[in-house]
Amino acid sequence: MNVSSIHAVETTPHVASYAAAKAAVVSLTRSAALEGKPRGIRVNCVLPGAVDTPMLWSNPNVVSGVEQVDRAYVGRPEDVAALIAYLASDDAAFVQGAQVRADGGRLDRL
């Protein structure tokens, strides 16, 4: 299981290196899924949006106001953890190479 960010697929100004790194994780997921499937290894990627953690609120772009975060679109760590638990479970046995957004719809507003 890989964890990337919604910035991998849609981003904002002033985070180019972060967005590029997160896009690389998505690409790695696709490659690893292709290589792992014959060995019975599932690989998927979760793309969280804003999550209520100290990292979010101490982000220089958020602190300075360059990046606006609407609290209505801020998830809880438990929200992302539940998705990861599902994707790691046998219930998701047919999910392979997926990138799954967990952003409360925020991506549609970036």
ZAMARGU-4260 file (C-alpha; in steps of 0.2 Angstrom, whole numbers, plus 5000, padded with zeros to 4 digits):
<rodrens>
0) 5000/5000/5000 | 5007/5017/4995 | 5001/5034/5001 | 5003/5049/4990 | 4992/5065/4989
5) 4979/5073/4979 | 4993/5084/4974 | 4999/5070/4963 | 4984/5073/4951 | 4979/5091/4954
10) 4989/5104/4963 | 4991/5122/4968 | 5005/5135/4965 | 5021/5134/4975 | 5021/5115/4978
15) 5029/5109/4962 | 5042/5097/4971 | 5029/5090/4983 | 5017/5087/4969 | 5031/5079/4958
20) 5036/5067/4972 | 5018/5062/4975 | 5015/5059/4956 | 5030/5048/4957 | 5022/5037/4970
25) 5007/5035/4959 | 5018/5029/4945 | 5028/5018/4957 | 5011/5010/4962 | 5006/5006/4944
30) 5023/4998/4940 | 5023/4988/4956 | 5006/4982/4953 | 5010/4976/4936 | 5026/4967/4943
35) 5017/4961/4959 | 5002/4953/4952 | 5010/4937/4945 | 5017/4934/4963 | 5000/4938/4971
40) 5005/4955/4978 | 4992/4968/4977 | 4998/4986/4976 | 4987/5001/4977 | 4989/5020/4982
45) 4978/5031/4993 | 4978/5050/4988 | 4973/5059/5004 | 4967/5077/5003 | 4969/5089/5018
50) 4969/5078/5034 | 4968/5086/5052 | 4986/5084/5057 | 5000/5095/5064 | 5008/5093/5047
55) 4993/5102/5038 | 4991/5116/5050 | 5010/5120/5051 | 5012/5119/5032 | 5021/5136/5027
60) 5008/5138/5013 | 4993/5136/5024 | 5001/5147/5038 | 5004/5161/5026 | 4987/5159/5017
65) 4995/5155/5000 | 4985/5138/5001 | 4967/5140/5008 | 4960/5125/5017 | 4942/5125/5020
70) 4938/5115/5036 | 4923/5107/5028 | 4935/5097/5017 | 4947/5092/5031 | 4947/5074/5035
75) 4952/5064/5050 | 4967/5052/5051 | 4954/5038/5054 | 4946/5042/5038 | 4962/5038/5028
80) 4966/5023/5039 | 4949/5015/5036 | 4952/5016/5017 | 4969/5009/5019 | 4963/4994/5030
85) 4949/4991/5017 | 4962/4991/5003 | 4973/4979/5012 | 4959/4967/5017 | 4953/4952/5007
90) 4937/4962/5003 | 4948/4972/4990 | 4955/4957/4983 | 4951/4962/4965 | 4958/4980/4967
95) 4975/4981/4960 | 4985/4996/4954 | 4971/5008/4959 | 4973/5026/4965 | 4959/5030/4977
100) 4955/5048/4983 | 4951/5051/5001 | 4948/5070/5000 | 4930/5073/5005 | 4928/5080/4987
105) 4941/5094/4990 | 4950/5089/4973 | 4935/5096/4964 | 4938/5113/4972 | 4957/5115/4969
</rodrens>
